[in-house]
Amino acid sequence: MTDLATSSPAPIPASTLDFVLDVQFAVAWAGEGLKSEKRQGWWASMFAFEFGGEALFADLLPNTHRWAVLRAAREAARRKDAELRAKADDPDRLVSLFRLGFALDEALEERLADRVHDDPRREHTSRALAALIDADFSPTSFTRFLEGLLATVETEVDFTPSPSGRRVVGEPPKDARLLVAKLAGALLPLADAYPLPHFKR
């Protein structure tokens, strides 16, 4: 008989972690911008811009700079996400794109380290992510990317405006792909400011 109190949760498949990371990278990339040089401009950074972080990291990290720009953009997105969550009355109850829960967040960091080690020049990413970030940004292409996420898990998303942002209706799914697809889907329609899509536990 299994002792549920001490048994470890099943490991999350690498393919699922890659899906989540690619969504985070896509949103982080699309959300960058400063002044006239911007995509969505949700966070004040330019790490994944040719004359911003790309030039800097290419000199500092010649072998892994393509990962470095995405990791830096992801960190900028995570900080904005955390800043907005902190304004909620009960921030610890919010599940958002860049705070998915301790176990999943830890697994993502470990998986990212493995991906950088195994593919330092970032030559292998999902087709959908590559099509987005290797082309010029447009709100239309980003919208299509987000719509495609919902299509991959055959779901729709409903949200309601709240003081904290866009609260996704229902309980947070236990399936990580579904959870992240719904959170990313709640970015639509695109807004001038990051709308903090979230579930509330």
Backbone as a printed PyTorch tensor [residue, N CA C, xyz], in Angstrom:
tensor([[[  0.8450,  -1.1870,   0.0000],
         [  0.0000,   0.0000,   0.0000],
         [  0.8860,   1.2440,   0.0000]],

        [[  0.6030,   2.1810,  -0.8810],
         [  1.4240,   3.3880,  -1.0070],
         [  1.1190,   4.3730,   0.1030]],

        [[  2.1650,   4.9080,   0.6970],
         [  2.0010,   5.9350,   1.7190],
         [  1.8840,   7.2810,   1.0080]],

        [[  0.6600,   7.7970,   0.9060],
         [  0.4330,   9.0320,   0.1710],
         [  1.1140,  10.2230,   0.8190]],

        [[  1.3840,  10.1180,   2.0920],
         [  1.9970,  11.2440,   2.7950],
         [  3.4620,  11.3900,   2.4460]],

        [[  4.0980,  10.3060,   2.0080],
         [  5.5390,  10.3630,   1.7480],
         [  5.8870,  10.0830,   0.2910]],

        [[  4.9270,   9.6390,  -0.5140],
         [  5.2350,   9.3190,  -1.9030],
         [  5.5290,  10.5920,  -2.6920]],

        [[  6.4420,  10.4760,  -3.6510],
         [  6.8230,  11.6300,  -4.4570],
         [  5.8780,  11.7580,  -5.6480]],

        [[  5.5860,  12.9980,  -6.0690],
         [  4.7420,  13.1690,  -7.2520],
         [  5.4630,  12.6500,  -8.4860]],

        [[  4.6960,  12.2370,  -9.4660],
         [  5.2940,  11.7460, -10.7070],
         [  6.0760,  12.8660, -11.3780]],

        [[  7.2450,  12.5540, -11.9370],
         [  8.0140,  13.5960, -12.6240],
         [  7.2480,  14.1320, -13.8250]],

        [[  7.4370,  15.4050, -14.0930],
         [  6.7580,  16.0350, -15.2240],
         [  7.5530,  15.7250, -16.4870]],

        [[  6.9060,  15.2310, -17.5380],
         [  7.6400,  14.8960, -18.7700],
         [  8.3950,  16.0940, -19.3340]],

        [[  9.5530,  15.8120, -19.8960],
         [ 10.3580,  16.8890, -20.4940],
         [  9.5930,  17.6200, -21.5850]],

        [[  8.7810,  16.9090, -22.3520],
         [  8.0170,  17.5440, -23.4260],
         [  7.0320,  18.5710, -22.8780]],

        [[  6.4650,  18.2780, -21.7090],
         [  5.5410,  19.2260, -21.0740],
         [  6.2980,  20.4480, -20.5800]],

        [[  7.4440,  20.2300, -19.9580],
         [  8.2560,  21.3480, -19.4810],
         [  8.7150,  22.2180, -20.6460]],

        [[  9.0710,  21.5970, -21.7540],
         [  9.4840,  22.3640, -22.9400],
         [  8.3300,  23.2070, -23.4660]],

        [[  7.1320,  22.6530, -23.4650],
         [  5.9530,  23.4040, -23.8910],
         [  5.7720,  24.6440, -23.0260]],

        [[  5.8610,  24.4800, -21.7170],
         [  5.6680,  25.5990, -20.7980],
         [  6.7680,  26.6350, -20.9900]],

        [[  8.0060,  26.1930, -21.0760],
         [  9.1140,  27.1270, -21.2700],
         [  8.9560,  27.9140, -22.5700]],

        [[  8.5600,  27.2370, -23.6320],
         [  8.4110,  27.9300, -24.9100],
         [  7.2960,  28.9750, -24.8610]],

        [[  6.2370,  28.6820, -24.1220],
         [  5.1780,  29.6760, -23.9540],
         [  5.7100,  30.8760, -23.1680]],

        [[  6.4220,  30.6050, -22.0900],
         [  6.9870,  31.6980, -21.2960],
         [  7.9500,  32.5350, -22.1310]],

        [[  8.7890,  31.8800, -22.9110],
         [  9.7240,  32.6130, -23.7660],
         [  8.9710,  33.4700, -24.7780]],

        [[  7.9460,  32.9220, -25.3780],
         [  7.1850,  33.6540, -26.3920],
         [  6.5360,  34.8960, -25.7990]],

        [[  5.9150,  34.7470, -24.6470],
         [  5.2540,  35.8820, -24.0010],
         [  6.2930,  36.9050, -23.5530]],

        [[  7.4050,  36.4150, -22.9890],
         [  8.4620,  37.3250, -22.5460],
         [  9.0310,  38.1170, -23.7160]],

        [[  9.2710,  37.4460, -24.8340],
         [  9.7890,  38.1030, -26.0450],
         [  8.7960,  39.1340, -26.5470]],

        [[  7.5490,  38.7310, -26.6540],
         [  6.5280,  39.6290, -27.2130],
         [  6.2420,  40.8110, -26.2980]],

        [[  6.4710,  40.6510, -25.0030],
         [  6.1310,  41.7080, -24.0500],
         [  7.1780,  42.7830, -23.8930]],

        [[  8.3420,  42.6130, -24.5340],
         [  9.4270,  43.5740, -24.3380],
         [  9.1880,  44.8960, -25.0720]],

        [[  9.9020,  45.9280, -24.6120],
         [  9.9020,  47.1800, -25.3510],
         [ 10.1980,  48.3890, -24.5120]],

        [[ 10.8620,  49.3490, -25.1360],
         [ 11.1580,  50.6370, -24.5140],
         [ 10.9020,  51.7430, -25.5310]],

        [[ 10.1450,  52.7480, -25.1190],
         [  9.8850,  53.9160, -25.9590],
         [  9.3900,  53.4820, -27.3440]],

        [[ 10.0520,  53.9170, -28.3960],
         [  9.5750,  53.5800, -29.7390],
         [ 10.0190,  52.1950, -30.1760]],

        [[ 11.0350,  51.6490, -29.5030],
         [ 11.5300,  50.3160, -29.8410],
         [ 10.8120,  49.3020, -28.9590]],

        [[  9.6730,  48.8270, -29.4380],
         [  8.9450,  47.9030, -28.5790],
         [  8.0610,  46.9700, -29.3840]],

        [[  7.7160,  45.8940, -28.7090],
         [  6.7120,  44.9820, -29.2340],
         [  5.4250,  45.3480, -28.4920]],

        [[  5.0270,  44.5350, -27.4950],
         [  3.8610,  44.9320, -26.6940],
         [  4.2250,  46.0090, -25.6710]],

        [[  5.4740,  46.0340, -25.2350],
         [  5.8960,  47.0240, -24.2560],
         [  5.3350,  46.7860, -22.8710]],

        [[  5.1260,  45.5250, -22.4950],
         [  4.5610,  45.2110, -21.1720],
         [  5.6070,  45.3170, -20.0690]],

        [[  6.8720,  45.1030, -20.4250],
         [  7.9590,  45.3000, -19.4450],
         [  9.0560,  46.0960, -20.1340]],

        [[  9.6850,  46.9480, -19.3400],
         [ 10.6670,  47.8880, -19.8830],
         [ 12.0170,  47.2040, -20.0470]],

        [[ 12.1320,  46.3980, -21.0900],
         [ 13.4010,  45.7240, -21.3700],
         [ 13.5470,  45.5570, -22.8730]],

        [[ 14.8000,  45.3630, -23.2860],
         [ 15.1030,  45.1550, -24.7080],
         [ 16.1700,  44.0810, -24.8610]],

        [[ 16.0350,  43.0140, -24.0800],
         [ 17.0510,  41.9590, -24.1240],
         [ 17.0510,  41.2230, -25.4580]],

        [[ 15.8700,  40.9620, -26.0070],
         [ 15.7780,  40.2050, -27.2560],
         [ 15.6090,  41.1300, -28.4600]],

        [[ 16.3920,  42.2050, -28.4710],
         [ 16.4190,  43.1350, -29.6020],
         [ 17.8310,  43.1400, -30.1820]],

        [[ 17.9200,  43.2960, -31.4910],
         [ 19.2170,  43.2260, -32.1650],
         [ 20.2310,  44.1880, -31.5780]],

        [[ 19.8090,  45.4250, -31.3140],
         [ 20.7530,  46.4190, -30.7980],
         [ 20.5740,  46.6330, -29.2960]],

        [[ 19.9690,  45.6930, -28.6440],
         [ 19.8160,  45.7060, -27.1870],
         [ 20.6310,  44.5700, -26.5990]],

        [[ 19.9370,  43.6590, -25.9420],
         [ 20.6200,  42.5550, -25.2860],
         [ 21.3170,  41.6020, -26.2290]],

        [[ 20.8010,  41.4690, -27.4580],
         [ 21.4220,  40.5180, -28.3790],
         [ 22.8790,  40.8790, -28.6610]],

        [[ 23.1320,  42.1480, -28.8920],
         [ 24.5050,  42.5800, -29.1690],
         [ 25.3960,  42.3920, -27.9460]],

        [[ 24.8540,  42.7270, -26.7730],
         [ 25.6220,  42.5910, -25.5360],
         [ 25.9570,  41.1330, -25.2490]],

        [[ 24.9420,  40.2850, -25.2820],
         [ 25.1580,  38.8850, -24.9320],
         [ 25.9870,  38.1530, -25.9800]],

        [[ 25.9210,  38.5820, -27.2250],
         [ 26.7390,  37.9440, -28.2560],
         [ 28.2220,  38.1100, -27.9550]],

        [[ 28.5800,  39.2540, -27.3630],
         [ 29.9730,  39.4840, -26.9830],
         [ 30.3370,  38.7350, -25.7030]],

        [[ 29.4090,  38.7460, -24.7430],
         [ 29.7020,  38.1470, -23.4430],
         [ 29.6170,  36.6290, -23.4580]],

        [[ 28.6410,  36.1030, -24.1920],
         [ 28.3600,  34.6600, -24.1790],
         [ 28.2230,  34.1710, -25.6190]],

        [[ 29.3230,  34.0730, -26.3310],
         [ 29.2310,  33.7540, -27.7660],
         [ 28.5570,  32.4270, -28.0780]],

        [[ 28.6680,  31.4610, -27.1900],
         [ 28.0820,  30.1550, -27.4730],
         [ 26.6200,  30.0350, -27.0630]],

        [[ 26.2250,  30.7530, -26.0190],
         [ 24.8700,  30.5810, -25.4860],
         [ 24.0570,  31.8740, -25.5010]],

        [[ 24.4730,  32.8470, -26.3040],
         [ 23.8040,  34.1540, -26.2310],
         [ 22.3480,  34.0950, -26.6670]],

        [[ 21.9910,  33.1820, -27.5580],
         [ 20.5850,  33.1110, -27.9960],
         [ 19.6840,  32.6680, -26.8460]],

        [[ 20.1870,  31.7930, -26.0030],
         [ 19.4480,  31.4430, -24.7850],
         [ 19.4470,  32.6100, -23.8110]],

        [[ 20.5750,  33.2880, -23.6960],
         [ 20.7080,  34.3520, -22.7020],
         [ 19.6930,  35.4640, -22.9100]],

        [[ 19.4320,  35.8280, -24.1610],
         [ 18.4780,  36.9160, -24.3900],
         [ 17.0690,  36.4890, -23.9900]],

        [[ 16.7170,  35.2340, -24.2690],
         [ 15.3890,  34.7550, -23.8820],
         [ 15.2680,  34.6080, -22.3670]],

        [[ 16.3290,  34.1370, -21.7280],
         [ 16.2910,  33.9980, -20.2660],
         [ 16.1590,  35.3710, -19.6130]],

        [[ 16.8630,  36.3670, -20.1470],
         [ 16.7850,  37.7090, -19.5730],
         [ 15.3960,  38.3060, -19.7830]],

        [[ 14.8290,  38.1190, -20.9710],
         [ 13.4740,  38.6080, -21.2280],
         [ 12.4740,  37.9070, -20.3160]],

        [[ 12.6640,  36.6140, -20.1130],
         [ 11.7830,  35.8450, -19.2180],
         [ 11.8680,  36.3650, -17.7890]],

        [[ 13.0600,  36.7360, -17.3630],
         [ 13.2200,  37.2810, -16.0220],
         [ 12.5390,  38.6430, -15.8930]],

        [[ 12.6300,  39.4680, -16.9400],
         [ 11.9240,  40.7600, -16.9240],
         [ 10.4200,  40.5380, -16.8170]],

        [[  9.9160,  39.5570, -17.5570],
         [  8.4880,  39.2380, -17.5010],
         [  8.1070,  38.7110, -16.1180]],

        [[  8.9500,  37.8640, -15.5610],
         [  8.6680,  37.2960, -14.2360],
         [  8.5860,  38.4020, -13.1880]],

        [[  9.4620,  39.3820, -13.2910],
         [  9.4560,  40.4680, -12.3060],
         [  8.2130,  41.3480, -12.4290]],

        [[  7.7940,  41.6290, -13.6510],
         [  6.5640,  42.4020, -13.8310],
         [  5.3630,  41.6090, -13.3080]],

        [[  5.3370,  40.3260, -13.6100],
         [  4.2770,  39.4450, -13.1270],
         [  4.2300,  39.4590, -11.5930]],

        [[  5.4050,  39.3620, -10.9620],
         [  5.4790,  39.3680,  -9.5000],
         [  5.0690,  40.7120,  -8.9170]],

        [[  5.4560,  41.7860,  -9.5850],
         [  5.0920,  43.1380,  -9.1310],
         [  3.5720,  43.3070,  -9.1020]],

        [[  2.9160,  42.8400, -10.1350],
         [  1.4600,  42.9650, -10.2010],
         [  0.7750,  42.0290,  -9.2140]],

        [[  1.2920,  40.8190,  -9.0640],
         [  0.7070,  39.8860,  -8.0870],
         [  0.8130,  40.4340,  -6.6760]],

        [[  1.9140,  41.1110,  -6.3860],
         [  2.1400,  41.6180,  -5.0280],
         [  1.1060,  42.6540,  -4.6200]],

        [[  0.4280,  43.2490,  -5.5890],
         [ -0.5840,  44.2570,  -5.2770],
         [ -1.9260,  43.6410,  -4.8990]],

        [[ -2.0630,  42.3380,  -5.1070],
         [ -3.3160,  41.6670,  -4.7660],
         [ -3.4380,  41.5100,  -3.2540]],

        [[ -4.6750,  41.3700,  -2.7810],
         [ -4.8960,  41.1690,  -1.3500],
         [ -4.3270,  39.8330,  -0.8810]],

        [[ -4.3320,  38.8470,  -1.7700],
         [ -3.8650,  37.5040,  -1.4160],
         [ -2.9660,  36.9520,  -2.5270]],

        [[ -1.7840,  37.5410,  -2.7170],
         [ -0.9330,  37.1650,  -3.8490],
         [ -0.5220,  35.6980,  -3.8740]],

        [[ -0.4260,  35.0780,  -2.7040],
         [  0.0010,  33.6750,  -2.6600],
         [ -1.0360,  32.7280,  -3.2340]],

        [[ -2.2430,  33.2040,  -3.4190],
         [ -3.2940,  32.3560,  -3.9710],
         [ -3.4030,  32.4710,  -5.4860]],

        [[ -2.6170,  33.3640,  -6.0690],
         [ -2.6760,  33.5670,  -7.5170],
         [ -1.6910,  32.6500,  -8.2300]],

        [[ -2.1620,  32.0270,  -9.2850],
         [ -1.3270,  31.2080, -10.1620],
         [ -1.2650,  31.9320, -11.5030]],

        [[ -0.0700,  32.2880, -11.9270],
         [  0.0870,  33.0840, -13.1430],
         [  1.1090,  32.4330, -14.0680]],

        [[  1.2870,  33.0210, -15.2320],
         [  2.1900,  32.4510, -16.2310],
         [  3.6180,  32.2900, -15.7270]],

        [[  4.0410,  33.1610, -14.8430],
         [  5.4220,  33.1170, -14.3700],
         [  5.5110,  32.7500, -12.8880]],

        [[  4.4090,  32.2430, -12.3610],
         [  4.4140,  31.6570, -11.0100],
         [  3.3650,  30.5540, -11.0050]],

        [[  3.8170,  29.3760, -11.3630],
         [  2.9200,  28.2530, -11.5960],
         [  2.8280,  27.2970, -10.4050]],

        [[  3.5930,  27.5620,  -9.3810],
         [  3.6420,  26.6720,  -8.2260],
         [  5.0620,  26.1740,  -8.0420]],

        [[  5.4540,  25.9490,  -6.8070],
         [  6.8590,  25.6530,  -6.4930],
         [  7.4030,  24.4760,  -7.2830]],

        [[  6.6990,  23.3580,  -7.2830],
         [  7.2280,  22.1450,  -7.9210],
         [  7.4310,  22.3530,  -9.4190]],

        [[  6.4400,  22.9450, -10.0800],
         [  6.5530,  23.1590, -11.5210],
         [  7.6090,  24.2130, -11.8390]],

        [[  7.6610,  25.2830, -11.0620],
         [  8.6720,  26.3140, -11.2990],
         [ 10.0910,  25.7530, -11.1450]],

        [[ 10.2850,  24.9060, -10.1380],
         [ 11.5990,  24.2960,  -9.9380],
         [ 11.9460,  23.3580, -11.0890]],

        [[ 10.9850,  22.5760, -11.5190],
         [ 11.2230,  21.6460, -12.6220],
         [ 11.5640,  22.4030, -13.9070]],

        [[ 10.9360,  23.5470, -14.1040],
         [ 11.2200,  24.3530, -15.2910],
         [ 12.6560,  24.8570, -15.2980]],

        [[ 13.1520,  25.2960, -14.1440],
         [ 14.5300,  25.7880, -14.0810],
         [ 15.5230,  24.6700, -14.3730]],

        [[ 15.2450,  23.4930, -13.8500],
         [ 16.1320,  22.3530, -14.1050],
         [ 16.1010,  21.9630, -15.5790]],

        [[ 14.9140,  21.9580, -16.1490],
         [ 14.8000,  21.5920, -17.5600],
         [ 15.4820,  22.6270, -18.4560]],

        [[ 15.3630,  23.8950, -18.1030],
         [ 16.0080,  24.9380, -18.9020],
         [ 17.5210,  24.7720, -18.8760]],

        [[ 18.0690,  24.4740, -17.7160],
         [ 19.5160,  24.2440, -17.6220],
         [ 19.9450,  23.0740, -18.5150]],

        [[ 19.1230,  22.0320, -18.5540],
         [ 19.4340,  20.8810, -19.4130],
         [ 19.3760,  21.2700, -20.8860]],

        [[ 18.3840,  22.0860, -21.2520],
         [ 18.2580,  22.4850, -22.6550],
         [ 19.4530,  23.3210, -23.1060]],

        [[ 19.8840,  24.2250, -22.2450],
         [ 21.0440,  25.0570, -22.5940],
         [ 22.2890,  24.1830, -22.7380]],

        [[ 22.4290,  23.2200, -21.8460],
         [ 23.5910,  22.3200, -21.8970],
         [ 23.5830,  21.4750, -23.1640]],

        [[ 22.4100,  20.9410, -23.5080],
         [ 22.3080,  20.0220, -24.6430],
         [ 22.2700,  20.7340, -25.9940]],

        [[ 21.8370,  21.9860, -25.9990],
         [ 21.6470,  22.7240, -27.2530],
         [ 22.1040,  24.1700, -27.0450]],

        [[ 23.4020,  24.3770, -26.7950],
         [ 23.8770,  25.7060, -26.3730],
         [ 23.5750,  26.8270, -27.3650]],

        [[ 23.5440,  26.5400, -28.6330],
         [ 23.3000,  27.5920, -29.6300],
         [ 21.8190,  27.7780, -29.9540]],

        [[ 20.9770,  27.0910, -29.2180],
         [ 19.5210,  27.1790, -29.3680],
         [ 19.1100,  26.9510, -30.8190]],

        [[ 19.5560,  25.8190, -31.3400],
         [ 19.2230,  25.4810, -32.7190],
         [ 17.9310,  24.6780, -32.8120]],

        [[ 17.4470,  24.1840, -31.6800],
         [ 16.2620,  23.3360, -31.6960],
         [ 15.2190,  23.9040, -30.7240]],

        [[ 14.2000,  24.4910, -31.2720],
         [ 13.0560,  24.9460, -30.4780],
         [ 11.7970,  24.5130, -31.2240]],

        [[ 10.6800,  24.6660, -30.5760],
         [  9.4330,  24.2830, -31.2420],
         [  9.2250,  25.1450, -32.4860]],

        [[  8.5530,  24.5720, -33.4580],
         [  8.2950,  25.2880, -34.6990],
         [  7.5100,  26.5680, -34.4480]],

        [[  6.5380,  26.4790, -33.5370],
         [  5.6920,  27.6490, -33.2650],
         [  6.5070,  28.7810, -32.6380]],

        [[  7.3740,  28.4450, -31.6770],
         [  8.1950,  29.4810, -31.0480],
         [  9.1520,  30.0900, -32.0520]],

        [[  9.8230,  29.2550, -32.8230],
         [ 10.7780,  29.7620, -33.8060],
         [ 10.0970,  30.6770, -34.8200]],

        [[  8.9060,  30.2890, -35.2730],
         [  8.1920,  31.1100, -36.2530],
         [  7.8500,  32.4790, -35.6960]],

        [[  7.6110,  32.5390, -34.3770],
         [  7.2740,  33.8160, -33.7510],
         [  8.5000,  34.6830, -33.5530]],

        [[  9.5170,  34.1630, -32.8740],
         [ 10.6250,  35.0060, -32.4450],
         [ 11.6950,  35.2230, -33.5090]],

        [[ 11.6610,  34.4320, -34.5830],
         [ 12.6390,  34.6210, -35.6590],
         [ 12.1090,  35.5140, -36.7690]],

        [[ 10.9500,  36.1020, -36.5430],
         [ 10.3500,  37.0120, -37.5290],
         [ 10.1030,  38.3640, -36.8660]],

        [[  9.7860,  39.3530, -37.6650],
         [  9.4240,  40.6560, -37.1070],
         [  8.1410,  40.5150, -36.2970]],

        [[  8.0630,  41.2510, -35.2130],
         [  6.8800,  41.1680, -34.3660],
         [  5.6890,  41.8660, -34.9970]],

        [[  4.5440,  41.2610, -34.8200],
         [  3.2830,  41.9340, -35.1300],
         [  2.2440,  41.4080, -34.1530]],

        [[  1.3280,  42.2620, -33.7100],
         [  0.2690,  41.7930, -32.8200],
         [ -0.5150,  40.6320, -33.4190]],

        [[ -0.6540,  40.6330, -34.7370],
         [ -1.3970,  39.5620, -35.3990],
         [ -0.6880,  38.2220, -35.2440]],

        [[  0.6200,  38.1950, -35.4500],
         [  1.3610,  36.9400, -35.3310],
         [  1.3680,  36.4510, -33.8870]],

        [[  1.4530,  37.3520, -32.9360],
         [  1.4170,  36.9690, -31.5250],
         [  0.0360,  36.4290, -31.1660]],

        [[ -0.9880,  37.0670, -31.6710],
         [ -2.3540,  36.5900, -31.4330],
         [ -2.5320,  35.1800, -31.9840]],

        [[ -2.0290,  34.9480, -33.1790],
         [ -2.1300,  33.6140, -33.7720],
         [ -1.3810,  32.5780, -32.9500]],

        [[ -0.2330,  32.9630, -32.4180],
         [  0.5300,  32.0480, -31.5570],
         [ -0.3140,  31.6550, -30.3450]],

        [[ -0.9170,  32.6330, -29.6940],
         [ -1.7140,  32.3690, -28.5000],
         [ -2.9530,  31.5410, -28.8350]],

        [[ -3.5700,  31.8420, -29.9350],
         [ -4.7340,  31.0490, -30.3620],
         [ -4.3260,  29.6080, -30.6550]],

        [[ -3.1380,  29.4470, -31.2090],
         [ -2.6400,  28.1070, -31.5000],
         [ -2.4220,  27.2740, -30.2520]],

        [[ -2.0200,  27.9250, -29.1670],
         [ -1.8390,  27.2050, -27.9010],
         [ -3.1500,  26.5890, -27.4430]],

        [[ -4.2110,  27.3610, -27.5090],
         [ -5.5180,  26.8550, -27.1020],
         [ -5.9580,  25.7160, -28.0050]],

        [[ -5.6210,  25.8210, -29.2830],
         [ -6.0030,  24.7650, -30.2180],
         [ -5.2600,  23.4640, -29.9240]],

        [[ -4.0090,  23.5660, -29.4820],
         [ -3.2300,  22.3440, -29.2280],
         [ -3.8070,  21.5240, -28.0920]],

        [[ -4.4550,  22.1700, -27.1410],
         [ -5.0490,  21.4370, -26.0160],
         [ -6.5660,  21.3770, -26.1250]],

        [[ -7.0680,  21.8320, -27.2770],
         [ -8.5030,  21.7480, -27.5840],
         [ -9.3560,  22.3280, -26.4500]],

        [[ -9.0710,  23.5720, -26.1480],
         [ -9.8180,  24.2170, -25.0660],
         [-10.1060,  25.6700, -25.4200]],

        [[-10.9800,  26.2520, -24.6480],
         [-11.2460,  27.6820, -24.7230],
         [-10.9760,  28.2610, -23.3450]],

        [[-10.9620,  29.5740, -23.2480],
         [-10.6830,  30.1970, -21.9630],
         [-11.6680,  31.3250, -21.7240]],

        [[-12.1690,  31.3760, -20.5090],
         [-13.0350,  32.4670, -20.0810],
         [-12.3620,  33.1540, -18.9040]],

        [[-12.4500,  34.4700, -18.8780],
         [-11.8920,  35.1920, -17.7350],
         [-12.8210,  36.3230, -17.3700]],

        [[-12.6130,  36.8060, -16.1590],
         [-13.3930,  37.9450, -15.6910],
         [-12.4270,  39.0050, -15.1760]],

        [[-12.6770,  40.2740, -15.4610],
         [-11.7900,  41.3230, -14.9350],
         [-11.8320,  41.3380, -13.4100]],

        [[-10.6800,  41.5520, -12.8040],
         [-10.5960,  41.6510, -11.3430],
         [ -9.5970,  42.7400, -11.0100]],

        [[ -9.5500,  43.1940,  -9.7620],
         [ -8.5590,  44.2200,  -9.3950],
         [ -7.1240,  43.7830,  -9.6650]],

        [[ -6.8870,  42.4670,  -9.6800],
         [ -5.5300,  41.9560,  -9.8920],
         [ -5.1910,  41.7530, -11.3580]],

        [[ -6.2030,  41.7170, -12.2170],
         [ -5.9620,  41.4550, -13.6330],
         [ -7.0880,  40.6210, -14.2080]],

        [[ -6.7670,  39.7530, -15.1330],
         [ -7.7690,  38.8800, -15.7400],
         [ -7.7940,  37.5420, -14.9910]],

        [[ -8.8450,  37.3190, -14.2490],
         [ -8.9680,  36.0790, -13.4970],
         [ -9.6440,  35.0240, -14.3620]],

        [[ -8.9220,  33.9460, -14.6260],
         [ -9.4610,  32.8730, -15.4470],
         [-10.5020,  32.1070, -14.6370]],

        [[-11.6200,  31.8400, -15.2810],
         [-12.7370,  31.1860, -14.6090],
         [-12.4010,  29.7270, -14.3270]],

        [[-12.7540,  29.2760, -13.1300],
         [-12.5550,  27.8760, -12.7640],
         [-11.3200,  27.6610, -11.9170]],

        [[-11.1090,  26.4020, -11.5660],
         [ -9.9340,  26.0270, -10.7910],
         [ -8.7360,  25.8510, -11.7160]],

        [[ -7.5250,  26.1000, -11.2290],
         [ -6.3510,  25.8770, -12.0820],
         [ -6.2140,  24.4010, -12.4360]],

        [[ -6.1270,  24.0650, -13.7230],
         [ -5.9790,  22.6610, -14.1210],
         [ -4.7050,  22.0490, -13.5510]],

        [[ -4.7570,  20.7700, -13.2540],
         [ -3.5610,  20.0730, -12.7690],
         [ -2.6130,  19.7440, -13.9120]],

        [[ -3.1600,  19.6050, -15.1060],
         [ -2.3240,  19.3550, -16.2760],
         [ -1.5830,  20.6460, -16.6510]],

        [[ -0.2590,  20.5980, -16.6690],
         [  0.5400,  21.8090, -16.8760],
         [  0.3120,  22.4230, -18.2510]],

        [[  0.1510,  21.6120, -19.2730],
         [ -0.0920,  22.1480, -20.6130],
         [ -1.4010,  22.9380, -20.6600]],

        [[ -2.4290,  22.3420, -20.0980],
         [ -3.7370,  22.9970, -20.0960],
         [ -3.6990,  24.2720, -19.2650]],

        [[ -3.0470,  24.2010, -18.1170],
         [ -2.9190,  25.3620, -17.2340],
         [ -2.2780,  26.5330, -17.9680]],

        [[ -1.1550,  26.2780, -18.6080],
         [ -0.3930,  27.3410, -19.2550],
         [ -1.0910,  27.8410, -20.5150]],

        [[ -1.7120,  26.9370, -21.2580],
         [ -2.4460,  27.3580, -22.4480],
         [ -3.5910,  28.2950, -22.0820]],

        [[ -4.2910,  27.9840, -20.9990],
         [ -5.3970,  28.8430, -20.5720],
         [ -4.8830,  30.2050, -20.0990]],

        [[ -3.8120,  30.2040, -19.3280],
         [ -3.2540,  31.4660, -18.8560],
         [ -2.7780,  32.3270, -20.0260]],

        [[ -2.0800,  31.7020, -20.9740],
         [ -1.6060,  32.4590, -22.1350],
         [ -2.7740,  32.9090, -23.0020]],

        [[ -3.7790,  32.0480, -23.1370],
         [ -4.9440,  32.4180, -23.9340],
         [ -5.6900,  33.6070, -23.3670]],

        [[ -5.6040,  33.7780, -22.0460],
         [ -6.2830,  34.8970, -21.3940],
         [ -5.5720,  36.2260, -21.6320]],

        [[ -4.4530,  36.2070, -22.3460],
         [ -3.8170,  37.4530, -22.7690],
         [ -4.5950,  38.0990, -23.9140]],

        [[ -5.5000,  37.3370, -24.5160],
         [ -6.3220,  37.8500, -25.6130],
         [ -7.6550,  38.3640, -25.0960]],

        [[ -8.1320,  39.4750, -25.5830],
         [ -7.4730,  40.3370, -26.5690],
         [ -6.2650,  41.0530, -25.9670]],

        [[ -5.2760,  41.3260, -26.7990],
         [ -4.0710,  41.9930, -26.3330],
         [ -4.4090,  43.3700, -25.7650]],

        [[ -3.7150,  43.7140, -24.6830],
         [ -3.9660,  44.9850, -24.0010],
         [ -2.7080,  45.8470, -24.0360]],

        [[ -2.8750,  47.1290, -23.7690],
         [ -1.7290,  48.0410, -23.7510],
         [ -0.7890,  47.7430, -22.6000]],

        [[ -1.3360,  47.2730, -21.4740],
         [ -0.5370,  46.9070, -20.3090],
         [ -0.7270,  45.4160, -20.0330]],

        [[  0.2740,  44.7960, -19.4370],
         [  0.1980,  43.3700, -19.1270],
         [ -1.0060,  43.1040, -18.2320]],

        [[ -1.9550,  42.2650, -18.6760],
         [ -3.1990,  42.1100, -17.9310],
         [ -3.1620,  41.0640, -16.8120]],

        [[ -2.0040,  40.4870, -16.5290],
         [ -1.8250,  39.4890, -15.4780],
         [ -2.9350,  38.4330, -15.4850]],

        [[ -2.9870,  37.5900, -16.4900],
         [ -3.9280,  36.4770, -16.4410],
         [ -3.5710,  35.5590, -15.2730]],

        [[ -4.5620,  35.1080, -14.5240],
         [ -4.2690,  34.2930, -13.3600],
         [ -5.4720,  33.4490, -12.9720]],

        [[ -5.1800,  32.3590, -12.2950],
         [ -6.1770,  31.5970, -11.5790],
         [ -6.0580,  31.9560, -10.1110]],

        [[ -7.1370,  31.7580,  -9.3900],
         [ -7.0990,  31.9450,  -7.9500],
         [ -7.4070,  30.6060,  -7.3040]],

        [[ -6.5060,  30.1550,  -6.4390],
         [ -6.7170,  28.8770,  -5.7710],
         [ -7.8150,  28.9960,  -4.7440]]])
